[in-house]
């Protein structure tokens, strides 16, 4: 448990299935439509990445580098003291391309680029090379804990040495093979209006993707008002009763110097799967104060390993604007202001994570 922390989000950059790369705050209109997946709306990368480098980059590197550039665009001295990335799938598409070529050509390699770009740490390494940055550089691949692991590392770095600026991100890219492999178990839903995902009354969800980066520091710098107050991950048996989840929530909030009444808004990782969403509904109904607002986000970005990076970006915007977009609201908050937000996500009721975002 990393509770009672104090780190400020100085800036953020995100590429997601919503029109988020060219706006400050939330987009005016959230994108929906009939589909069985949520793919990113991508910018013109030529304005963010050298065109010569761009020619040979796989899509995930373009997304990661562009999101990192957006996160650093408001900072005058954009040279972070660390680059930490979380990814559940890594550069899976490059790996698939490499393996397909090995199979199709009888183990003859025509190009080494797919192999070079297939390593999980390729995004963090490319960001470092782009910035000519020789500082701390780590990639975490811990399935649904990947972004939380990166965030926890960043918080520990800041606690160990003050005055640092850490670039931390979460990134995952959809591939057709990944969807095909997991469709029978997780991605059962047929095409539907993606904005109605959470209310679709059956099993399964729809996959998504995204790249979100945050420049965090232990000082507010140019007036950053949104920050991170704690991170916690834990494992349970998939048949665990709600009391165990409630107890872990209590433990985390207590370590952060809070209790359940202090939380103004909870952002839940509801994904439209009736079995998976049951624990979220129990938590919302039985645990939090009646005036605590309830929100959700996966109908905007889809289900993927590092989707909590999208949730943290949303929390940052809510804290700064003091308003929750109607598209995210499950239950209106009864509080006068939103100062503390708890993000809760789980994967198959086995991997659970909490992030507290707060406003000073």
C-alpha positions, 0 to 999 in steps of 0.5 A: 500500500502506498497511502498518504502520498503527495504528488502533483500532476503537472501536465498530461497527454492522452490519445484515446478512443475519444477526441482527447489529443487536441483539447484541454479537458474533456472533449465537447462531444463523446464519441460513440457508435455501433462497434465491437471495439474502441480504437484510438482517434489518432492525431497527425503525427507529423506535428509531434514526431520527426517525419524521418523517424515516423516512417519506420515506427509501428503504431504503438510507438507513434501513440506513445511518443505522441502522448508523451510529447503532449504531456511535455508540451506545456513544460519549458524544460521538458527533460524528466528525471525518469521515464516509467511506462506500464503496458499489459501487452507491450508491442504485441503487433510488432511481435505478431508481424515478426512471428508471422514472417518467420512462419510464412518465409520458413524462418527467413527474416526480411526485416529486423525492425518488427523484431527490434520493436517487439520488446515491451520496453520499446516505448520507454526507450524511444521516448528517452532517445527522442528526448536524449534523456539518460535518466531512470527508464523502466517498463512494467508489464504486470497485466492489469497492474501495469500502470499502477506499478509504474505509478507506484514506482514514480511515487517512491522515486519522488519520496526518495528524492524531492524536486524530481519530475517523472514522466509516467504512462500507461499504453496498450494497443489492440490487435486482431489476434488478441481480440480473436484469442480472448473473444470466447472468454472476455469480448463476447459482446457483438456490435453495440452502441459503445456508449451504452456498454455499461448498461448492456445486460449480458456477459462479456465486454468490448476491447479498447486501447489508449496511451496516457502520460503524466508528468508528476512532481512533488511540487505544484510547479506552475499551479497544478491543482490535481494530484495523486494521493495513493496507490494500492493493488492486491490479489484475491480469489475470484470467488472472494466475498465483498467483505474482503474487498470492503476490508481492503478499501478500508485499509487503503483509505486508512493508510491515506488518512481518510475514511469512506465518507471523505471520498467525493466521487468514485470512478469504477471500472464497470465494463458491461460484463454482468459478472464482473460488474457485480462487485462494483455495484455492491461497493457503490450500493453498500459501502460508500456514503449516500452523498458520494458520487459514482462514475464509470469510464470504460464505455469511453475507452473500452477494456484494456490492461492500462485503462486506469490511465484513462481514468486518472486523466478523467479524474485530473480533469474533474478535479480541475473543472469541478464537474463530472461529465454527464456521460460518466455519471452513474449517481450524482454527487451530493457534495458541494465540491469534488476534492477527493476521487477514488478510482477502483478497477479489477480484472476478473475479480482477481487483480484489484487496484485503487488510485486516489486523486485529490485537489489541494 
